């Protein structure tokens, strides 16, 4: 049995490929079910964020399992296996553990130490468990990854400053809007986790902004907007909100663009008619959706400045200097947590044979004590209890060193040899 990962992430895959393999929230259950039903995959977790889509699986046959995951990604992207192989990340066992723990710690994010990814890792495991796709192996692995991520953030300053994509998106919109969004009308499209982060960031950096949230569910849009003293609208009110906006930030789970060329052409015309375009310049649109929420062709419309995840990542990269010094400390914590996880897994791997050994020896002890009980009938109950206690203590001391050696060597070739030796010697 092996734990394997096949995925694509922003470090090595282009944005257009990332958005084609992204799994929206509403499709996650179906995706987990389809992967779970493949004969080579006994457990599955899907981690799909704006920066990565990764498939984690427990497999009995390594190569067949990897091939299943590669084929699934290729089909999802509508591309060939060769394209997936060119940009993919394939990891297994210990390397996979380090990778996932680093993700949870924010060490593999475009915003070093970002806080949002920790919740994404936790929710990925919870959803897989709810869909009966994750079992004890992956559930345990993801729980320990979340623990490592929390430990890094509590023990280092890696989370200092703007440490989320939503904050960086707001910084980008602010910079492209003359350096301040105070007094401006800002439209946030999408009221999910990223939308919440954007609204919170706006509340801190531009408390004087007029914020409108547009979302498929009006009640949720209004509830989120109230956090910043704004208002919410449904998607039927999107066009009017766009025409009134000075800056737009989008992050929805839609699989198709929310804003197309025709819509934005109409918006620009309405702004010009109202004089907004001349007063404020181009409409700044920051698209942090993956898949993209705005048709890339919108960037060619005069009067719109379209920015996407590549622009957000570039700004985040420039802002890293203040936290780079924390990386070594964070990696050391990750290393320690990985080693603890490995030790616990080795101990769990040895548990069945240790339990069988102890039970076997206990059975032998009990049988021999029963056989000699009549011969020692002269002993009263307290004396007999003392005999039993001495025998039990001797057995525990005899088994201690073999048990320790087995736990320490579990998961290694030496451990396998010890297991076979014990099975043979004690008929386990």
C-alpha positions in Angstrom: 0.0 0.0 0.0 1.2 3.5 -0.9 -0.1 7.0 -0.5 0.3 8.9 -3.8 -0.3 12.4 -5.1 -0.8 13.6 -8.6 -1.6 17.2 -9.1 -0.9 20.6 -10.7 0.1 23.7 -8.8 0.9 27.3 -9.7 4.7 26.8 -9.4 4.8 24.5 -12.5 1.5 24.8 -14.4 0.1 27.7 -16.4 -3.1 29.4 -15.2 -5.2 28.2 -18.2 -4.4 24.6 -17.3 -5.0 25.1 -13.6 -8.5 26.5 -14.3 -9.4 23.6 -16.5 -8.7 21.0 -13.8 -10.1 23.1 -10.9 -13.0 21.3 -9.1 -15.7 23.7 -8.0 -17.5 23.2 -4.7 -20.7 21.9 -6.4 -18.8 19.3 -8.4 -16.6 18.0 -5.5 -19.0 15.3 -4.3 -19.3 13.9 -7.8 -15.5 14.1 -8.4 -14.8 12.3 -5.1 -17.4 9.6 -5.9 -15.9 9.0 -9.4 -12.4 8.6 -8.0 -13.5 6.5 -5.0 -15.2 4.0 -7.4 -12.0 3.3 -9.2 -10.7 -0.1 -8.3 -7.1 1.0 -7.8 -7.9 3.8 -5.3 -9.0 2.8 -1.8 -9.0 6.3 -0.3 -9.2 9.7 -2.0 -9.0 13.4 -1.0 -9.2 16.3 -3.6 -7.5 19.5 -2.7 -8.6 22.1 -5.2 -7.8 25.8 -4.6 -7.1 28.8 -6.7 -3.4 27.8 -6.8 -3.6 24.0 -7.1 -5.6 20.9 -7.8 -4.1 17.8 -6.2 -5.5 14.3 -6.0 -4.3 12.3 -2.9 -5.0 8.6 -2.9 -4.2 5.3 -1.1 -3.3 2.7 -3.7 -2.5 -1.0 -3.6 -0.7 -0.9 -7.0 1.4 2.2 -7.3 1.7 2.6 -11.1 -1.9 1.7 -11.8 -3.0 4.2 -9.2 -0.9 7.0 -10.6 -2.2 6.2 -14.1 -5.8 6.5 -12.8 -5.1 9.9 -11.3 -3.3 11.2 -14.4 -6.1 10.0 -16.6 -8.6 11.8 -14.5 -6.8 15.1 -14.6 -6.3 14.8 -18.4 -10.0 14.1 -18.9 -11.0 17.0 -16.6 -8.7 19.4 -18.5 -9.8 18.1 -21.9 -6.1 17.5 -22.8 -3.6 14.7 -23.3 -1.6 12.7 -20.7 1.5 14.3 -22.2 0.4 17.8 -21.2 -0.4 16.6 -17.7 2.9 14.8 -17.3 4.8 18.0 -18.5 3.4 20.1 -15.6 2.4 17.5 -13.0 3.6 16.9 -9.5 3.8 13.2 -8.6 4.8 12.3 -5.0 4.4 9.4 -2.7 4.8 8.4 0.9 7.4 10.5 2.8 7.8 13.1 0.1 4.1 13.5 -0.1 3.9 14.0 3.6 6.4 16.8 3.5 4.7 18.4 0.6 1.2 18.5 2.3 2.6 19.7 5.6 4.4 22.6 3.7 1.1 23.5 1.9 -0.7 23.6 5.3 2.1 25.8 6.7 1.8 28.2 3.8 5.3 27.5 2.5 4.1 26.5 -1.0 1.7 29.5 -1.5 2.3 32.5 -3.6 1.6 34.5 -0.4 4.1 33.1 2.0 2.4 32.0 5.2 -1.1 32.7 3.9 -3.9 31.8 6.3 -6.6 30.7 3.9 -4.9 27.5 2.7 -5.0 26.0 6.2 -8.8 26.0 6.1 -8.8 24.7 2.6 -6.7 21.7 3.6 -9.0 21.0 6.6 -12.2 21.3 4.5 -10.8 19.0 1.8 -10.4 16.2 4.3 -13.7 16.9 5.9 -15.6 16.8 2.6 -13.8 13.5 1.6 -14.8 12.0 4.9 -18.4 13.1 4.4 -18.4 11.5 0.9 -16.9 8.3 2.4 -13.9 8.7 0.1 -11.3 9.3 2.8 -10.4 6.6 5.3 -8.1 6.3 8.3 -4.9 6.8 6.4 -5.7 10.1 4.6 -7.9 11.4 7.4 -5.0 11.0 9.8 -2.5 12.5 7.4 -4.6 15.6 6.8 -5.3 16.1 10.5 -1.6 16.1 11.2 -0.9 18.5 8.3 -3.4 21.0 9.8 -1.7 20.6 13.2 1.7 21.3 11.6 0.3 24.4 9.8 -1.1 25.8 13.1 2.2 25.1 14.9 4.1 27.0 12.2 1.8 30.0 12.5 1.9 30.1 16.3 5.7 29.6 16.6 7.0 31.9 13.8 6.2 35.3 12.3 5.6 33.8 8.9 1.9 35.0 9.0 2.9 38.6 9.7 1.4 41.3 7.5 -0.7 40.6 4.4 -0.8 36.8 4.4 -3.8 35.9 2.2 -4.6 36.1 -1.4 -7.7 38.2 -0.6 -5.5 40.8 1.1 -3.1 40.9 -1.8 -6.0 41.2 -4.3 -7.2 44.3 -2.3 -3.7 45.7 -2.3 -3.5 45.3 -6.1 -6.9 46.9 -6.6 -5.8 49.8 -4.3 -2.6 50.3 -6.1 -4.2 50.4 -9.5 -7.0 52.8 -8.3 -4.7 55.6 -7.4 -3.4 54.3 -4.0 -6.7 54.4 -2.1 -10.1 52.9 -2.2 -11.5 55.2 0.5 -14.5 57.0 -0.9 -14.7 54.7 -3.9 -17.4 52.2 -4.7 -16.1 48.7 -4.6 -18.0 45.7 -5.9 -17.1 42.2 -4.6 -18.6 39.4 -6.7 -18.8 36.1 -4.7 -19.5 35.6 -1.0 -17.5 32.4 -0.4 -14.3 32.1 1.7 -12.3 34.3 -0.6 -15.1 36.9 -0.9 -15.2 37.0 2.9 -11.5 37.7 3.0 -11.8 40.4 0.4 -14.5 42.2 2.4 -12.6 41.9 5.6 -9.5 43.3 3.9 -11.4 46.2 2.5 -12.9 47.0 5.9 -9.4 47.3 7.3 -7.6 49.1 4.4 -10.4 51.2 3.1 -13.0 51.8 5.8 -14.5 54.7 3.8 -15.2 52.6 0.7 -18.8 51.9 -0.3 -18.9 48.2 -0.6 -21.5 46.1 -2.5 -21.4 42.3 -2.6 -23.0 40.4 -5.4 -23.8 36.8 -5.0 -26.1 34.1 -6.2 -27.8 34.0 -2.8 -29.0 37.6 -1.9 -29.2 36.9 1.8 -25.6 35.8 2.0 -24.5 38.8 -0.1 -26.3 41.2 2.3 -25.0 39.4 5.4 -21.4 39.6 4.2 -21.7 43.3 3.0 -23.1 44.3 6.4 -19.7 43.4 8.0 -18.3 46.4 6.2 -21.3 48.6 6.3 -22.3 47.8 2.7 -25.2 46.3 0.8 -25.7 43.1 -1.1 -27.4 42.2 -4.4 -28.3 39.1 -6.3 -26.8 38.3 -9.7 -29.8 39.9 -11.3 -28.5 43.2 -9.9 -24.9 42.6 -11.1 -25.1 44.8 -14.1 -26.3 47.9 -12.2 -23.6 47.3 -9.5 -20.9 47.0 -12.2 -21.9 50.3 -13.8 -21.8 52.1 -10.4 -18.4 50.5 -9.3 -15.0 52.1 -9.3 -13.2 48.7 -8.7 -14.4 45.1 -8.9 -13.0 42.0 -7.2 -14.3 38.6 -8.2 -14.0 35.2 -6.7 -16.8 32.8 -7.4 -16.9 29.0 -7.9 -18.5 29.4 -11.3 -17.1 27.1 -14.0 -17.8 29.6 -16.8 -16.9 33.4 -16.9 -19.3 35.6 -14.9 -18.3 38.6 -17.0 -18.0 38.4 -20.7 -17.0 40.9 -23.4 -20.6 42.0 -24.2 -21.4 42.6 -20.6 -18.2 44.7 -20.0 -18.6 46.6 -23.2 -22.1 47.6 -22.0 -20.7 48.5 -18.6 -18.0 50.7 -20.0 -20.5 52.5 -22.3 -22.8 53.2 -19.3 -19.9 54.5 -17.2 -18.8 56.8 -20.0 -22.4 58.1 -20.4 -22.5 58.9 -16.7 -19.1 60.5 -16.7 -17.5 57.9 -14.4 -14.9 56.7 -16.8 -13.5 60.2 -17.3 -13.5 61.0 -13.6 -11.9 57.8 -12.4 -10.1 56.3 -15.4 -10.4 52.6 -16.3 -12.5 50.3 -14.3 -10.1 48.1 -12.3 -11.2 44.5 -12.3 -9.3 41.9 -10.2 -10.2 38.4 -11.0 -9.0 35.9 -8.4 -11.3 33.1 -9.5 -9.9 29.8 -10.8 -11.4 29.0 -13.2 -11.3 32.7 -14.3 -14.5 34.6 -13.6 -13.8 37.1 -16.3 -13.3 36.3 -20.0 -9.6 37.2 -20.7 -10.7 39.0 -23.9 -12.2 41.7 -21.6 -8.6 43.0 -21.2 -8.8 44.4 -24.7 -11.7 46.6 -23.9 -10.7 50.3 -23.7 -11.8 51.5 -20.3 -11.1 48.3 -18.3 -7.9 47.2 -16.6 -8.2 43.5 -16.0 -5.9 41.8 -13.5 -5.9 38.0 -12.7 -4.2 35.5 -10.5 -0.9 35.9 -12.3 -0.9 39.6 -11.3 -1.9 38.8 -7.7 0.9 36.2 -7.4 3.5 38.7 -8.9 2.6 41.3 -6.3 2.7 38.7 -3.5 6.2 37.7 -4.6 7.4 41.3 -4.3 6.0 41.5 -0.8 7.8 38.4 0.5 11.0 40.0 1.8 9.7 40.8 5.2 8.9 37.2 5.9 11.6 35.3 4.1 13.7 35.1 7.3 10.9 33.0 8.9 11.1 30.2 6.3 14.0 28.3 7.9 12.2 28.2 11.3 8.9 27.2 9.6 10.6 24.4 7.7 12.2 23.1 10.9 8.8 22.9 12.5 7.5 21.1 9.5 10.4 18.7 9.7 9.7 18.0 13.4 6.0 17.4 12.7 6.7 15.1 9.8 9.1 13.0 11.9 6.5 12.8 14.7 3.9 11.7 12.2 6.3 9.1 10.7 7.1 7.7 14.2 3.4 7.4 15.0 2.7 5.7 11.7 5.5 3.3 12.3 4.2 2.5 15.7 0.7 2.0 14.3 2.1 -0.2 11.6 3.7 -2.4 14.2 0.7 -2.5 16.5 -1.0 -5.6 15.0 2.0 -7.8 15.3 2.9 -6.4 18.8 -0.7 -7.0 19.9 -0.6 -10.6 18.5 2.8 -11.2 20.2 1.5 -10.0 23.6 -1.7 -12.0 23.3 0.2 -15.1 22.3 2.6 -14.9 25.3 -0.3 -14.0 27.6 -2.1 -17.1 26.5 0.9 -19.3 27.1 1.4 -17.8 30.6 -2.2 -18.3 31.5 -2.1 -21.9 30.3 1.0 -22.7 32.3 -0.3 -21.0 35.4 -3.5 -23.0 35.2 -1.6 -26.2 34.7 0.5 -25.6 37.9 -2.4 -24.3 40.1 -3.2 -27.7 41.5 0.4 -28.5 42.3 0.6 -25.2 44.2 -2.7 -25.7 46.1 -0.9 -25.1 49.4 -0.7 -21.4 48.5 -3.5 -19.1 49.7 -5.1 -16.6 47.4 -2.7 -13.7 48.2 0.3 -15.9 47.7 -1.1 -17.2 44.4 -1.8 -13.6 43.3 1.9 -12.8 44.1 3.0 -15.7 41.8 0.8 -14.4 39.0 2.1 -10.9 39.5 5.7 -12.1 39.3 5.1 -14.1 36.1 3.3 -11.1 34.5 6.2 -8.7 35.4 8.7 -11.2 33.9 6.7 -11.5 30.7 6.4 -7.7 30.4 10.2 -7.3 30.8 11.0 -10.0 28.3 8.6 -8.5 25.7 9.7 -4.9 26.2 12.9 -4.8 24.1 11.4 -6.8 21.1 8.4 -4.5 21.2 10.6 -1.3 21.1 12.8 -2.7 18.3 9.7 -3.7 16.3 8.1 -0.2 16.6 11.4 1.6 15.8 12.0 -0.6 12.7 8.4 -0.6 11.4 8.0 0.4 7.8 11.6 -0.5 7.0 13.1 -3.7 5.4 14.6 -4.5 8.9 11.1 -4.2 10.4 9.7 -6.6 7.8 12.3 -9.1 8.7 11.6 -8.8 12.4 7.8 -9.2 11.7 8.5 -12.4 9.7 10.8 -13.7 12.4 8.2 -13.2 15.2 5.5 -14.8 13.1 7.6 -17.8 12.6 9.0 -18.1 16.1 5.7 -17.6 17.9 3.4 -19.1 15.3 1.5 -15.7 14.9 
